[in-house]
Amino acid sequence: MRAIISVSDKSGVTDFARELAELGFEVFSTGGTKKSLAESGVPVRSISDITGFPEILDGRVKTLHPMVHGGLLARRDLPSHMEELKKNVITPIDLVAVNLYPFVQTVSKAGVTLTEALENIDIGGPTMIRASAKNFPSVIVVVDPADYELVLSKLKSGGLDITERKRLAQKAFQHVAIYDTAISQYLRQDQPGFPEEVTIALKKRYDLRYGENPHQKAAFYSELNVVRSDSGITWAKQLWGKELSFNNILDAEAAWSTAADFPDPTVAVVKHTNPCGLASHDDVDEAYRRAFAGDPVSAFGGIVACNRSITLKMAQEMSATFYEIAIAPGFDEDALEELKKKKNLRILLVDSDCVTGAREYLDYRRVRGGMLVQDADTLDENVLKLQTVTKRAPTPAEIDDLKFAWRAVKHIKSNAIVLVKDKTLLGMGCGQPNRVVSVFLAKNKAGDKAKGSIMASDAMFPFSDSVEQAAEGGISAIIQPGGSIRDEDSIKAADEHNIAMVFTGIRHFLH
């Protein structure tokens, strides 16, 4: 029996090769793997002993040879294949353990050149993997060191059955597919627009107890991408609490993406992916108080995200309410101990470099049988140009709140309406087929606090009825995209009620 071992990740490979040798395998290897095995006393031969040809082109060509691929691809159940091997003096190869050059690790380094990247594109490795996986009934292919122990155990007890071989082959093809996806991403990064074909590389982080509902199975995957660094909820470190659920992750993403979108100290309280509490303040403790006060009833069972470190004072105030998750880029030591007193609270630590406002990425939306892909809604709100369209211009204080509200409204499901005062969310309406209903809900939630607040709408007003409703609630200023053929009706209604209104020229639908 023959085995070829050539790995970039050398975890456990020495013990694996040694036990294969003890089971009667002739072990062949190349380059650094061969050197490592030989230095550990494993009997190993050069791949050149199979090919009868030296490694050439700085190692670019060493396994691309009929003596290797004939031994891999020959079907053992076809007499004609075996006769050809005999005729050409080719010995079958029974096991291949290969994982690939560290392309992702290389191109993720700062300052890497195109030449360095190209030199880390493996050719022989994927070719051997694919050949072995194609012929998996006859050849065992291992790409993951985590499978070494299982393979050895099965070999010692009689061999791997067809189901086990098939699983390893599937894993091998997926390994190569993810590798090729990373190369494609790297080569495509300076090309504008959307490619005609695209693959998304995903790696399972962990299984979930269930999906949105108990009868649905679920798992959590991270996207592997060489163009940008991983961050946010996907790679958050859980410091405390039981495992996250499917819905927890969705809500945590909504909470963190909201809080991280604001430059000032900000706290977001999210329920069912919509912010029900949101506030910015120079004092992060006060930001929490204001966010919580926005809707104390809905806050129960919600998610709290803070774009600054959580202090002891904030933690103590949070302890009075049941929350599912607390998320922040840092926790004061005594604050962490205080939060850990809540056994049902999950605590997530996100990378501090995530607090840089919205980051550009592709947004994928699944539909049955297809995928919608778009740029994320990451417009720089710092360069927002407000066009005053009413007789009364907003005051400086109103402008601050208008800008805050405009950031807030894009994180709320359409049709979205928010009421804001002093950079604090007072009420919101979301997900309604009728925008006027969203205005009503926002006013109803804010109650008496609506008077003197400002209102933001994620999209234009097709009629003046939303402005009329705002006037009934005592709203003092409105921010909206504009662009309706009936804009003049809304402007006239605002003027009649001395409401300042500004247009942004852009909208923030979130379906």
Secondary structure, 3 states (H helix, E strand, C coil): CEEEEEECCCCCHHHHHHHHHHCCCEEEECHHHHHHHHHCCCCCEECHHHHCCCCECCCCECCCCHHHHHHHHCCCCCHHHHHHHHHCCCCCCCEEEEECCCHHHHHCCCCCCHHHHHHCCCCHHHHHHHHHHHCCCCCEEECCHHHHHHHHHHHHCCCCCHHHHHHHHHHHHHHHHHHHHHHHHHHHCCCCCCCCCCCCCEEEEEEECCCCCCCCCEEEEEECCCCCCCCCHHHCEEEECCCCCHHHHHHHHHHHHHHCCCCCCEEEEEECCEEEEEEECCCHHHHHHHHHHHCHHHHCCEEEEECCCECHHHHHHHCCCCEEEEEECCECHHHHHHHCCCCCCEEEECCHHHCCCCCCCEEEEEECCEEEEEECCCCCHHHCCCEECCCCCCCHHHHHHHHHHHHHHCCCCCCCEEEEECCEEEEEECCCCCHHHHHHHHHHHHHHHHCCCEEEECCCCCCCHHHHHHHHCCCCEEEECCCCCCHHHHHHHHHHCCCEEEECCCCCCCC
